[in-house]
Amino acid sequence: MAHGDKSARSTFLSMEDDVIYWTEPRPLEKGRTVLMRRSPDGSIQEMTPPGFDIRSKVHEYGGLSFAISEGIIYFVNAKDQKIYKQSNQPEPLTEAGTRFAEPVPTKNALICVAEKGNQNFLALVNKKSGSWTPLHVGHDFYGGIALSPDQKKLAWITWDHPQMPWDGTELWKADFDGIKVTNVEKVAGGPQEAIFQPRWSPTGALFFVSDRSGWWNFYRENEPIFPLEAEFGSPLWGLGLSLWDFTGNGEEILAAYQEGGVGKIGILDKSLIPLNLGGTDYSQIVCKDGNAVFLQGSYLEPRKVMLMDLKTQSAKRIDKPSPIEIEKGFFSPCEPLTFPTSHGEKAFGYFYPPRNKNFKAPPESLPPLIVMSHGGPTASADPVFNLRIQYWTSRGFAVLDVNYGGSTGYGRAYREKLKGKWGIVDVEDCSQGALYLASIGKVDPQKMVIRGGSAGGYTTLAALAFTKTFVAGASYYGVADLELLAKDTHKFESRYLDSLIGPYPASKALYDERSPLYHADKITCPVIFFQGGADKVVPPNQAEVMYNALKARKIKTELILYPEEEHGFRSAANQADCLKREQQFYLEVFEGM
């Protein structure tokens, strides 16, 4: 149920022979993703012809969907999920019927995470013929493919139901002869340890990130490296996420990490040296031949592709800046917020006050508040410039983007606060965050609304059903009936609710108790629903049943269905339409108060 978190982003990076590649989403082209190529002379070229869309649907969320090998592009096309080979024009390499993600090139093949029917496995795809053979089978899910520099060893991550990859995974290594794996050996992991991004060092040692200490930290052959209360890993919502890489200087590492809810980047060897590059969010790190490329975002700027000279540590932007700029008089600064919540605990978020130089609020008035509940729920709100947030603040709303208990970036214990308590802790934290801002005079307590997508849509509906904090809400492809979700969702998340609620059907009473649909009579305020007709993660019936339940009680409600959209709207036209409709909905609610 993730949406918008860093693991599922469509921007991935690669380097080969001083040529840099990255994927770039195109909302104005119905959300398709294209591959960009930057030559050593600095010129940039779009490599993906019209009609192609680089996107894998493995686990429904996909992830890394291309690889570069000897100048040839291999990519997964969204429509048919075939791997295409492109030296000039793309030509299909594999046949339809099998999905692929996270391709790792060898001399003659691509090692991929594959999905055929209800089976997931590692596959070896021949670069010339496109024929493939299973490389390793036997687990429900695979990811984190790591090939040693000499291509003689392979490592990967697996996990099995009912675990999610941030709960418990296993790390494996094996000998690899280019055709098959032998001497397969479990290295680390278990039901209470989540492994993230294994990688072989230039010296042949296996490094990985593990949260066995309570924080995602580095290990070299199971020995800890520089323990720190910081997160060097992230939930595997999307495959192929790269938060670190070897610089090429022995076993020195360039790593992105989160500390205190803020993203940082640093050089890690025997100690950690933070780099001050001006960002608050870093990801997708790739190092090669003395250079590094990565994504960098900040409070002031959206994510951009950066190129850094590892020797001088000087960095510059290499992708084209967005044509959209916000004047300072319309820009709302991000204010990190820690606030008290239930049982003496604390939660986190980012507060954005309203800002519009052309308007001044009446004396002694307070702004309405929009509370944003992120998806996942094992994801996070990021401290990065967000045009949607600026849309609201420039129109007179204050915004609180909440990292409720269960969010990533604050250690395993904080992440596990939601275990068995989804619909309780997240709802309390969103409600308490709003009430806290009202108590300190930042917002109007009579005009507080809540919105969220996917799992955040569930939190939105639950907050409206089980609290009286908010006067309206907007659910984007949100969950209304937990039992229905347990019965009708894709394989990757089909057992997710075991940990968030309890095993189904043994815990059916809890499912009913936490489902907003069964408590629709407690929702007395207006709700607007936005839903994709092709959504396989949270199917349209979730929005429809809730909409009908409210409509039957004559509660002000709307349902806007976009037939072609999947989970998370990709079309710019639809994204804009949502914001306009949602704003109009709130204004009508406020006018009727």
N, C-alpha and C positions, 0 to 999 in steps of 0.2 A: 504493500500500500504506500510505498514511497512515492513521493512526487517532488521534484525540484531539489533533492539532496545531491551532494557532490558525487556520490557513487554512481548515480544514474545519468550524469551529464553526458551530452552528446559530443563534447569537445575532448578528443584524444590526440596525443602527439607522438611523433616518431622522427628519428634522424637516420640518415644514411649518406655517407660521403659528403658531409657538409650541406646536404639538402634536407630541409625541414618540412615535415608534413603535419597537417592538423585537420580535424574535421570541424565543420562550421555549420550550425543550424541556420535554416532559412525560413523564418516564420512567414515571410511575404510570399514564399513559394509553397504554401500549404504545409510548411513545417519539414520539408525534406532536408537531409543533411548531405553536404558535399565535402569533398576532400580538396584542401588547398596545398599548394607546393611553393616553397620559397627557395629559389636558387641561391648559390653562393654570392652572386652579384646583387642580391637584395630584391630581385624582381619576384613578384607573386603571381601565380597562375591558378585558376580554378581547373581542377582535373576531372571533375565528374560531369559527364554530358547530361543534358536535359533528359528526363525520364528515368533517371537512376536516383536512388535514395539510400545512402549508406547507413544501415541500421539492422542490428541483429535483434531477434525476438526470443533468444534463449532465456529461459526463466521469465519470459515476457518483458523483462527490463533490459535485456541485452547487455551492452557494454562495449568494449573494444571490438570493432567490426572491420578492421583493415590491418594489413601488414605490407611492408615494403621489403622486397628481396631482389637484389641486383637490379635496381631501378624499375622493377615490375611491381605494379600495384595489385594486390589481392583484396577484394572487399566483399562484404555480404550485402546483397540488395534487399531492401525492406519488403518489396512486394512479393517476391517468390522465395526469399531466404536462400537462394543459391549463392555460392561463392563465384565471383567473376574475376577473370584475369585481364589486366589492362596494361598493355604496353603502348597501344594507340587508342583504339576503340575497345570498350569492354566486351569480353566474350565469356559466355557461361562456362564455368569449370566443373561444377558439380550439378547433379540432377536435383529436382525438387523433391521434397519429402523429408529432408533432414535439415535441421537448423544448426548453424555454427556460430561460435563466438570466440574471442580471445585468441586469434591465430598467431602462432609463433613459428617463424620460418626455420627450417633446417635446410641442408644442402638440396634435398630432392622433394621435400614435402612441407606441409603445414601441420603442426600439432594444434588441435582445436578442442575446445569444449563443444560437445555435440549433443543434440537432443533429437531423438526420433520417437514419435509417439509419446509414450510415458517413460521412456528410458533416457537417462543421461549418462555420458561416458566420455572418455578421452578418445579422440579419433586422429588417425594419421591420413591426411589427404595428399595424394600424389599431385605435384605441381603441374605435371604434363597432362595426365589422363583425367584427373579429377576423381578417379576411383578412391575409395577410402576404406580403411579397415579399423576396427576398434583397437585401441592401444591399451586401455585399461577399463575394466567394467567392475560392477559389484557394489557401487554406492549410489545413493539417491541423487547426489549432486557433486559436481566437480568445479574447480576454478584454480586460480593462482598458479598457472603454468610457468615453470622456471627451467630454462635450458642452460646448462653450464657452458662457459666460453668455448671449450673444446668439443661441445655437442655430444659428449659421451655420458653425461649424467642428466637426469631429469628429476624435477621435484614438482609436487602439486598438492592441492588441498582438497579434502573431501568432507562431506557431512551427510548425515542421514536423518530422516524423520524420527522424532518430532523436532529435532534441533534446527535452529536457524543459524546462519554462518557467524553471527555475532554472539551466539550462545556457546556452541561447542563444535570444533572442527578438528580434523586430524591432518597432520603434515606427513607426506610420504616422499621417499626418494628411491631411485632405481638406476641401474645401469641401462644405457640406451645405445643401440648399435645402428640407429637410423631406420630400423624396421620394427623392432619390438623392445619391450622393457623386460629386464631380468633382475633378480636379487632385490625384489621390492621390499622395502623396509619402512616401518613406521618410525618417524623421527620424534614427533611431539604431538601434543593435543589430547583432547578428551572431552567429555560432556561439560566440563566447567572451564574450558580453556579455548579461546577463540584465536586462531592463527590468521595472520594477515600478511600477504605479499612476501613469499619466499623469493630469494634470489641468490645465485652463486657469485661469490666474489672472484676477482681476477686471479686469486691464488687457489681457487677451487673449494673454498669453505662455504658451507650453506648458512646463510643469514636469514632471519625471519623476524616478524613482529608478533608478540604474544601478549595477552592480557592476564597471564597467570599471576602476576603481582597485584592485579587490580587496575593496572594501567597498561595500555598498549605500548610496550617498550621493545627495544631491540635485543636479539639473542644471536650469538655466533656459536653454531653447533651446540645449542642448549645452554650456553654460558651467557649470563646477562651482560649487556654493554650499557654503561652509564644509566642506571635506574633513575627515573625521574617521574614526578607526578604530572605527567603530560601524556597526550595521546598521539602516537606516531602511526596509528591505524584508523580504520574507518569501516563501518558496516558494508558488507559485500552485496549491496543492492544491485550493482552493476559489475560485470566481470572486467578485469583488466585495469582496474584503478591502480595508479602508480604514485605513491606518496614519497618514494625515495629511490635513489640509485647510487651506484658507486661512481665516484668522480674520475676514476682511473688512476688516482694516486694511492696505490696499495689498496687498503681496505677502508679508505676514507669514504664517508657517505654524505651526500646532500639530501636533507630530509625536510619535509613539511610536517608540522605538528601543531596541536592545539594545546594551549596552556591558559587556564582561566577563561575559557570561552573565546579566546582570540587566536587566530591562525598566525603561525610564525614559520620561518625557514632558517635553517642553520647547517653548519658543517659539523659532522660528528665523527670523531676518531676516538681518542682516549678521553676527550671532553667534548662538550657541545658549545660551539661558538655561534651565537645568533647573528644573522645578517640583517641589517637594517635597510630594507628595500622599499619601505613605505606601504607594505600591504598588510591586510588583516586576514587573508585567506590564500592558501597556496595548495596546489594539487598538480597531478599529472606530470611528475618530474621524470625527465629523460636526460641522461648524460652520455656524451660521446666525444672523443677526440678533443678534450679540453674545453668543451662547451656544455651548457645545460639549457634545456628549454622547459618551461613550465607555465602553468596558469597562475596569475596573480590578480587578486581582487582587493578592494579596500572599501572603507566607508564612503569614500569620495568617488570611486570609479568601479564600473562593472569589470568582470574578469577579462583579462587580456593575455595574449601569448607573449611571453618574455624570452629573450635570448641572453644568456649570461656567460661571460668569459670567466671560467673557473679560476684562472690564475689571478686576474685583477679584481674579480668579483664585481665587475661593472655589468649592469644589465640594461637592456633597452627593449622597448616594445617592437614587435615585428609584424603583427597583424594590423589590418586597417582599423582605425578608430571608428566607433559608431558615429553616424552623422547626427545623432541625437545628443544635444547638449542642454543642460539645465542652468539657467542663470542663477547666480548666487541668491538672488532675492526670492527664488522659488524653491530653493534646495533646503531640505530638512536634515540636520545633522543627526547621526546615530549616537544614542547615549546608552552604553551598557548599563543594565539594571540588575541588581540583586534585591529580592524582596522576600518578606516572611510569608510562609504558607502554613498549612496545617501541621499540628503535632510538633511545633517548634522547629520545623524544617525550613529550608530556604530553596528558592527556585531562581531561575535566571531568565533574562530576556534582553531585548533591545528596544528602547523607547525612542519614538520619532515625534517631536512636537509639530503642529501645523505651521506652515510657512508659505506665505504668498504676499509679495511686496505691494500688490495692488489692492489689498483688502486689509482692513483693521477690524478686529472683533469689537463688539460693543463693550463698554466699560463693565468690569466685574463679571463678564460672561466667561464660561469655560467651554472648551471644544468637546465635541462628541468623540468617543473612543472606538477604534476598531481593534479588537484583539485577534491576532493571527495565530492559528494552531497548525503547526507544520505536520506534514505527512509522515509516514513510516509505520507505526509511531517511532520506531528506532531510527531516527534521523536527527536533524537539527536545523534550527534557524541559524543562518550564517551572517556574520558581520560584514556584509558586502552590499554595495550600492544596488538598490532594487528599484527599477522604474515603477513597478506596481505600487510599492510603498509611497514613492514620491507622487504618484497620481493622487493618492488619498490625501497626503499632507498638503499638497498644493490646493486642495479643494476644501480645506478647513478641518479635516479630521486629524486627530492624534492617532498614532499606531503603536501598539505593543506587540512585538514579535516574540512569542514565548518559547523558551526552552524548558518545558515542564519535566518533571521527574520521568525518566525513561529516555531522555534525549542523549545523544552522543556528544562526546567532547569533554566530559567531566568525570571520567573513570567508570569502571565496571559497576561499582556499587550504585552510582547515580543512575546508570543505564538500567539496572535491575529493579529500580524502585517501581517500575510498571508491571513487574511479573505478578500475575494474578490480580492486578489492580487496574487494568485498562478500563477507562470509564469512571475511575475514581480519582486517582492521583493526577492525571492530566486535566480532568475537569476542575478539581480543586485548585490546581496551580494557575490555570487560566482565569478562573473566577477570582482567586486571591490577588493575582497581579492587577486585575482591573480595579478591585476594591482598594488596593493599596494606592494606586495612582489617584483614585477619587479622594482617599483620605488625606493625601498631602496636597490637594488642591490643584492637581494637574489637568483633570478632566471632569466633565459633567456626569455625575453619577446617574442621572436620569436618561442619558443618551449613550449607553454603552452597548455595542453590538459585537458579535463574534463570527468569524469566518474561517474556513479551512478546507483543504482538499484531501481526498482519500481518507487516510486514518484521521487527518485533521478535520475532515467533514464529519466523521463519527464523533469526535470530541466536541465539535460544534453542536451537533444534535443532542448529544448527551448533556451538555451544559445547559441547553435550552429546556431539556426535560427535567433535569435534576437540581437546577439552581434557579434563582430568580434574579440573577445578576444582570442579565442582558435583555434588551427590549426587542431584538431582532437577530437574525442569523442568516448566513449564506453557506450552503453546503455544496461543495464541488465534488462530484462523484464520491459522495460520502457513504458510509455504512449505516444503515438504519436497523437491520435485522442481523444480529450476529450468527444466529443459527443458519439463516439463509446463506450467509457468507461462508460458513464452515462447510456447507453442502455444495456450494456453487462458486468455486474460485479455482485458480490454476494451481499446478502441482507445487511450485516453489513456496507458496504461502498456505497450502492446504492444511498444514499442521501448526501454523503460526499462532493460532488462537489457543493452542494447548498451554503455552506459557503465559499468554496475556490474560486469559480467562480461566481455562481449565480444559482437560480432555473432553471431547465431545464423542458420544452423547451422555457420558456419565455426569457431566456438569451442566446439563441442559437447563436446570433451574437458574444457574448463574447467568447463562446466555440470555434467558428471558428477562431476568432481573436487570441486566445491563443494556438491553436493547431499547433504543429510543422508540422503536415502532410500538412496542408493547406498553409504552408509557406516553403515547402521543396525546392522551387526554390531559397530561400535565403541561404540555406545550401550549401556552396561551398567547404567544407573541408571533408576529409574522416571520415566515421562513421562505427563502428563495433557493431553488435547486438548479444546478447546472450539471449536465450529464452528457457523456459521449455515448453514442449509440453502438459503437464497436468495442466498448470497454470489456475486456475479459478478466480484468483484475477485480473490479467492483462492477458487476453487471448492472445494466440500466434498471432492472427490476427493483434494486435497492432504493433508488430515488422515486420510482413510480409508486411503490407501496406507501412510502411516507407522505408523498404529495397527496395521494388519494385520501389517506387517513386524516390529514389536516383539512383538506377541502371539504370532506364530509362533515366536519365540525364547524365549517364556515370561518376558519382561521385564514387570514390573508396569506396567500401562498402563490408561488409561480414555479413552473417547471419548464426550463429551456433545454431542449434536446438538440445536440449537434450530431446528426446521424453518422457522419464519416469519422468523427473523432474517437480516439482510443483513450487510454488512461493517461490523463495529462494532455491538455489541449495544445496542439502544435501550430495551428493556423493563426496568423496574426489577426486576420479579420475576426475570427471567433474570440480570440483573447480580448480584443478591443470591445467587441459586442458585449462580452461578459461584464467588463468593468462599467460600461455605460448603464447596462440594465441593473447591475447591483447598486450603483450609486442612486439611480432613480428610485429604486425600491426603498432604500434607506430614507431618502428625502420624503417620500410619501408617508413612511412610518412616522418620521419626526413631525410632519405637518399635521398628522392625525392625532398627535398626543395632546 
